[in-house]
Amino acid sequence: MEEACGVFAVLAGEQPVANLAYFGLYALQHRGQESAGIAVFNQGKVRLHKDMGLVSQVFDQDVLARMPGDLAIGHNRYSTTGSSRVCNAQPVVLMTRLGAFALAHNGNLVNARELRELVDDGQAEFTSTTDSELIAFAVQQAVDRGLDWTAAIEAALKLCRGAFSLVIGTPDGLFAVRDGHGIRPLVFGTLGDSASGHWVVSSETCGLEIIGARYVDDVQPGELVRFALGSSEPQRRRWSEEPNRLCVFEMIYFARPDSQFFGESLYSYRQRIGRTLARESCVDADLVIGVPDSGIPAAIGFSQESGIPYGDGLIKNRYVGRTFIQPTQAMREAGIRVKLNPLPDVLAGKRLIVIDDSIVRGTTSRKLVVALRDAGATEVHMRISSPPVTHPCFYGIDTDTQDQLIAAQMTLEQIKDHLKVESLAYLSKEGMLEAAKAESGHFCSACFDGQYPIPMDEKLLSSKLMMEPAGIAARS
């Protein structure tokens, strides 16, 4: 799985806001590696720089030095709606009767076709194929009808259906928004003391911490928050009342382990799900290893609960990003070793319990098992710190159609045979929620159970829900 995007914004007078946004996006790089962009407001004008690549590839000090101002909107992208092209990079910048604004979006709309028809007034000049641009056009048109920024944003939001966490820069200040269910995260904090009125908004708390900002609160589901430069308190209003449905995969995999959710780091949660997994499906073995990076906290928790030693059996190449250079056939067959390399002197002769966060298609897991056996492992027992992924996501995660999801096609025993492991077990849905110390209704877990919280057009559903699942999903 790949996540959709990271968004970041900083509103601060006499501060290098472009540089601060750069570091914020750097901390959120895990949320998207296809493109990066920053828009900076300075004396009524907006300067935008965006391109394909990692944050460190798109920006250098010369570029940032040419972007002075007091408000910056930043974005990292991994494509869901809209292909991977520079025209689809964000932020989106449009002009209105009240001046220019910039919008950055994390999530995915499920009514993008309908929204395009609504905003296509014959004058809209579409430059991308993203749903994010459609939201921006809806805001632009509402402003040009005579509404102020707050009313215009709220009017645009009521046309949108799906998952969206937004940061919007305007001449009237900074706005932060979450959809009614709060499917994607969004937090805010202060830069310096609260009296300074310097504000930062980020997809995760790690974006605040990298620039020394102090966490204040989450933008709540269905909340629209306005930050004004110099104001010690933001203006907060609810524009939507829906049940909370944070994406549970944010906690299991997507968000950084040092980010804070519900008052604790995700590292602590991921250790707990490892402990739960050990209680549910321990097996006699010599060593527990985690698949870097997201499988490691759960592997440590599994080891602590089971008493089986933990070891680093896989080394990750941390400098592997997206590449357009195709490897040779022999390298392709080696596959997983571009990113993960096993340690034979740790693994040889060992019965292994391998902890990973999920299995989507099964291709990577199968190659990993081959690499572990080549390194001398005598047994491989796979344990997954989430339930089986049986349904595609429509809310900002790039999953395949259902016929590509291995757990929708095969039974547990068939997946075990396909991966060529001695045993296979997944974390139960009940165990996942117990570890979160929350009610099941607090999360969106549609990828595990098909219970989508936001109604969708049948055409959209059928585009990914190719058939009734024949595998694990059919038995749950």
Stockholm file with secondary structure:
# STOCKHOLM 1.0

chainA/1-476         MEEACGVFAVLAGEQPVANLAYFGLYALQHRGQESAGIAVFNQGKVRLHKDMGLVSQVFDQDVLARMPGDLAIGHNRYSTTGSSRVCNAQPVVLMTRLGAFALAHNGNLVNARELRELVDDGQAEFTSTTDSELIAFAVQQAVDRGLDWTAAIEAALKLCRGAFSLVIGTPDGLFAVRDGHGIRPLVFGTLGDSASGHWVVSSETCGLEIIGARYVDDVQPGELVRFALGSSEPQRRRWSEEPNRLCVFEMIYFARPDSQFFGESLYSYRQRIGRTLARESCVDADLVIGVPDSGIPAAIGFSQESGIPYGDGLIKNRYVGRTFIQPTQAMREAGIRVKLNPLPDVLAGKRLIVIDDSIVRGTTSRKLVVALRDAGATEVHMRISSPPVTHPCFYGIDTDTQDQLIAAQMTLEQIKDHLKVESLAYLSKEGMLEAAKAESGHFCSACFDGQYPIPMDEKLLSSKLMMEPAGIAARS
#=GR chainA/1-476 SS CCBCEEEEEEECTTSCHHHHHHHHHHHTGGGCCSEEEEEEEETTEEEEEEEESCHHHHCCHHHHHTCCCSEEEEEEECCSSSCSSGGGCSCEEEEETTEEEEEEEEEEESCHHHHHHHHCCSCCCCCCCCHHHHHHHHHHHHHHTTCCHHHHHHHHHTTCCEEEEEEEEETTEEEEEECTTCCSCCEEEESSCGGGCCEEEESSHHHHHTTTCEEEEECCTTEEEEECTTCSSCEEEECCCCCCCEEHHIIIIISCTTSEETTEEHHHHHHHHHHHHHHHHCCCCSEEEECTTTTHHHHHHHHHHHCCCBCCCEEECTTCCCCCSCCCHHHHHHGGGGTEEECHHHHTTCEEEEEESCCSSSHHHHHHHHHHHHTTCSEEEEEESSCCCCSCCCSSBCCCCGGGCHHHHSCHHHHHHHHTCSEEEECCHHHHHHHHTSCGGGEECHHHHCCCSSCCCHHHHHHHCCSCCCSGGGGC
#=GC SS_cons         CCBCEEEEEEECTTSCHHHHHHHHHHHTGGGCCSEEEEEEEETTEEEEEEEESCHHHHCCHHHHHTCCCSEEEEEEECCSSSCSSGGGCSCEEEEETTEEEEEEEEEEESCHHHHHHHHCCSCCCCCCCCHHHHHHHHHHHHHHTTCCHHHHHHHHHTTCCEEEEEEEEETTEEEEEECTTCCSCCEEEESSCGGGCCEEEESSHHHHHTTTCEEEEECCTTEEEEECTTCSSCEEEECCCCCCCEEHHIIIIISCTTSEETTEEHHHHHHHHHHHHHHHHCCCCSEEEECTTTTHHHHHHHHHHHCCCBCCCEEECTTCCCCCSCCCHHHHHHGGGGTEEECHHHHTTCEEEEEESCCSSSHHHHHHHHHHHHTTCSEEEEEESSCCCCSCCCSSBCCCCGGGCHHHHSCHHHHHHHHTCSEEEECCHHHHHHHHTSCGGGEECHHHHCCCSSCCCHHHHHHHCCSCCCSGGGGC
//
